[in-house]
Amino acid sequence: MIINCYFNQLNIYQMKILMLGESLDRQGGIVSVEKLIINQAPPEITISHIPTLPKGSTIRKVLVFVQALLLLSWKLLKQEADVVHIHVSERGSAFRHAFTTTIAWIMRKPVILHTHSPDFHIFYSNLPKIIKNVLSWVFCKSTRFIVLSDSWKKFYIENLGLKPEQVVILANPVKFPLEVSQPIDSQNSQKVNFLFLGRIGERKGAFDLIEAFAAIPTEQKQNAQLIMAGDGEGQKAKDLVEKLNLSEYITILDWVNEQQRDELLAKADVFVLPSYNEGLPMALLEAMSWGLSVITTPVGGIPELVIDRKNGLLVQPGDIRELSTAMQSLIANQEFKQTLGNNARNSTKSFDVKNYVVTLSNIYQSVLT
């Protein structure tokens, strides 16, 4: 997708950005960020996207990546990019983009590495020393290195040797909804709708959430329901729900599209994300922008956004009893739930994608001056 524009630096010209990352038909937070940048980019920037990881078989993934390397090299040789913007995570993504970053560096193009990994610290700590040194060398060749929070900035500086002036904090953006449904009046005895969006698995605390719901006393459980939507281990979650006799209360859905996601957010009261590791999750930002109360964990960049009992509730990863107690407190206290939701929405206004693309544009400009 290409967005045409003119950029006024010394003379009027188009700033050409070559963006590399996951295919836009994939699912997940990185793709959501890519789409928001492409769709909301200001009219003075042209963005060309090269997919490096498609859906499909291993053979298809290898072929697409090789094609991406060839296309990247060709476009840089033809001077069709001013800046190379690379979205990177851990494991295979880190290794793939060691190649793309090196190619851009050899071609003497400014490289912006944009890291999204929720558990890069775990991945990196388990690597052999020689691989650590290689990744560190490659990452340090970036002109700018975008991280999601101050804690991640500290990690990359201390562990991979990046310079403080090289690392830029840019929290994920959110498309801020102009209007949201009014909170349920505290006098109405309607069910509290809990919502989980994300990959269903251990890292996101999905199974902990089911266990925590099971621990809610029966009289409160009658006034609550939980919807969980995402890819991953959905069948395992369904089996656990059935084992705990929670089918009446918990619904497990597959991954939902943007329209379906917004419909779920509009009907929800509380968003729950009890993760063990995170960057700064898009799903959490989206839920807060919709005015939902949130229950989450102080991992990654989350504690820089969520202040316990001010705009959300923080519980320790893996503490099922604490998670259940937090859920019970919001079932019992509608006024508290509403206050947290209002504060959550107000605290995410600065994350609006309109502000985000202005900041990103300034980062693009800074590597060219």
Secondary structure as UniProt FT lines:
FT   STRAND          7..8
FT   STRAND          12..13
FT   STRAND          15..22
FT   TURN            24..25
FT   HELIX           29..40
FT   TURN            43..44
FT   STRAND          45..53
FT   HELIX           58..77
FT   TURN            78..79
FT   STRAND          83..88
FT   HELIX           92..106
FT   TURN            107..108
FT   STRAND          111..115
FT   HELIX           120..125
FT   HELIX           129..139
FT   TURN            140..141
FT   STRAND          144..147
FT   HELIX           150..160
FT   HELIX           164..166
FT   STRAND          167..169
FT   TURN            186..187
FT   STRAND          192..197
FT   TURN            202..205
FT   HELIX           206..214
FT   HELIX           218..221
FT   TURN            222..223
FT   STRAND          224..229
FT   HELIX           234..243
FT   TURN            244..245
FT   TURN            247..249
FT   STRAND          250..253
FT   HELIX           258..267
FT   STRAND          270..273
FT   HELIX           282..289
FT   TURN            290..291
FT   STRAND          293..296
FT   TURN            300..301
FT   HELIX           302..304
FT   TURN            309..311
FT   STRAND          312..314
FT   TURN            317..318
FT   HELIX           320..332
FT   HELIX           334..347
FT   HELIX           349..351
FT   HELIX           353..366
FT   TURN            367..368
//
